[in-house]
């Protein structure tokens, strides 16, 4: 297996893991917002989004209807999704289409 494919697998694993984490912390924060508990800092939610959890954050916003009125959350999520897709596309291209040793 080439190192490009290993990098792709690691990248996709991080995206899946961080999306799950992001989804659950958005859901937890929404639950705490409804029940008056200790809230999760917005900085933490945004960090989870930027560091690979954009897809989970996007889905959580739709399902839990959380942080939908905050423009900076929308911009951060959309920009992060775009970056994740472009990075994934590049890694797929390097793995299967035009690797460095091709």
Backbone torsions as a table, in degrees:
resi	resn	phi	psi	omega
1	UNK	NA	133.7	-177.8
2	UNK	-75.7	158.5	179.7
3	UNK	-66.9	-26.5	176.6
4	UNK	-63.7	-40.9	179.3
5	UNK	-69.7	-35.6	176.9
6	UNK	-64.0	-44.0	178.3
7	UNK	-61.8	-41.7	178.0
8	UNK	-61.3	-45.0	179.4
9	UNK	-62.7	-43.7	178.5
10	UNK	-63.2	-45.2	179.6
11	UNK	-59.4	-49.2	-179.5
12	UNK	-64.0	-35.3	177.2
13	UNK	-64.2	-41.8	178.2
14	UNK	-64.4	-42.7	179.5
15	UNK	-61.2	-45.7	180.0
16	UNK	-64.2	-48.0	-179.0
17	UNK	-60.9	-49.5	-177.4
18	UNK	-68.5	-30.2	176.1
19	UNK	-67.2	-39.2	176.5
20	UNK	-65.1	-46.3	178.3
21	UNK	-59.5	-48.3	-178.6
22	UNK	-60.6	-45.3	178.8
23	UNK	-56.7	-47.2	-177.0
24	UNK	-70.9	-35.4	179.5
25	UNK	-74.5	-31.4	172.9
26	UNK	-64.6	-43.8	178.3
27	UNK	-63.7	-40.9	178.4
28	UNK	-64.1	-42.9	179.2
29	UNK	-64.1	-39.9	177.6
30	UNK	-62.9	-42.0	178.2
31	UNK	-62.2	-43.0	178.9
32	UNK	-67.3	-34.2	178.0
33	UNK	-64.7	-38.8	179.8
34	UNK	-72.0	-37.4	-172.7
35	UNK	-100.6	3.0	176.1
36	UNK	76.0	26.3	-179.8
37	UNK	-86.5	-176.8	176.1
38	UNK	-68.5	117.4	-175.0
39	UNK	-78.4	156.4	173.3
40	UNK	-84.2	135.4	-178.1
41	UNK	-62.4	143.4	177.8
42	UNK	-59.6	-34.7	178.7
43	UNK	-59.3	-39.8	179.3
44	UNK	-67.2	-42.4	177.8
45	UNK	-61.8	-44.2	-179.6
46	UNK	-67.4	-37.4	177.9
47	UNK	-64.4	-42.5	177.8
48	UNK	-61.8	-35.9	178.2
49	UNK	-65.7	-50.0	-174.7
50	UNK	-69.1	-35.4	-176.1
51	UNK	-90.6	41.3	170.8
52	UNK	108.3	-3.9	-174.9
53	UNK	-104.2	23.7	-175.1
54	UNK	-63.8	-39.5	-179.4
55	UNK	-66.0	-43.1	176.6
56	UNK	-63.5	-40.0	177.9
57	UNK	-64.3	-42.5	179.0
58	UNK	-60.4	-47.8	179.8
59	UNK	-65.8	-39.0	179.6
60	UNK	-64.4	-39.2	178.5
61	UNK	-62.6	-37.6	-179.8
62	UNK	-72.1	-48.4	-175.3
63	UNK	-71.1	-45.3	-176.6
64	UNK	-92.9	-7.7	-176.0
65	UNK	51.0	54.5	-174.5
66	UNK	-117.4	132.8	178.2
67	UNK	62.1	27.4	-176.7
68	UNK	-75.8	-19.3	-179.1
69	UNK	-93.3	0.8	-178.4
70	UNK	-96.3	111.7	-177.2
71	UNK	-60.8	-40.9	-178.0
72	UNK	-67.2	-27.1	173.6
73	UNK	-68.9	-44.4	179.0
74	UNK	-60.0	-48.7	-178.8
75	UNK	-62.5	-42.8	179.8
76	UNK	-63.3	-45.1	-179.2
77	UNK	-65.0	-48.5	-178.0
78	UNK	-64.4	-42.7	178.8
79	UNK	-64.7	-40.7	179.9
80	UNK	-66.5	-39.7	176.5
81	UNK	-61.9	-44.8	178.2
82	UNK	-58.8	-45.0	179.3
83	UNK	-63.7	-41.5	179.1
84	UNK	-64.0	-41.7	179.9
85	UNK	-66.0	-46.3	180.0
86	UNK	-63.1	-41.9	177.6
87	UNK	-63.9	-45.2	178.1
88	UNK	-61.5	-42.6	178.7
89	UNK	-62.4	-42.0	178.1
90	UNK	-62.6	-44.2	-179.4
91	UNK	-66.8	-36.8	175.8
92	UNK	-65.0	-43.5	177.2
93	UNK	-59.6	-44.6	-179.2
94	UNK	-67.3	-32.4	-177.7
95	UNK	-78.0	-37.4	-171.9
96	UNK	-119.6	-24.6	-172.8
97	UNK	-102.9	-52.7	-172.9
98	UNK	-146.3	55.8	179.9
99	UNK	-54.6	164.6	-176.6
100	UNK	-63.1	-26.3	-178.0
101	UNK	-100.0	9.8	-177.0
102	UNK	-75.4	NA	NA
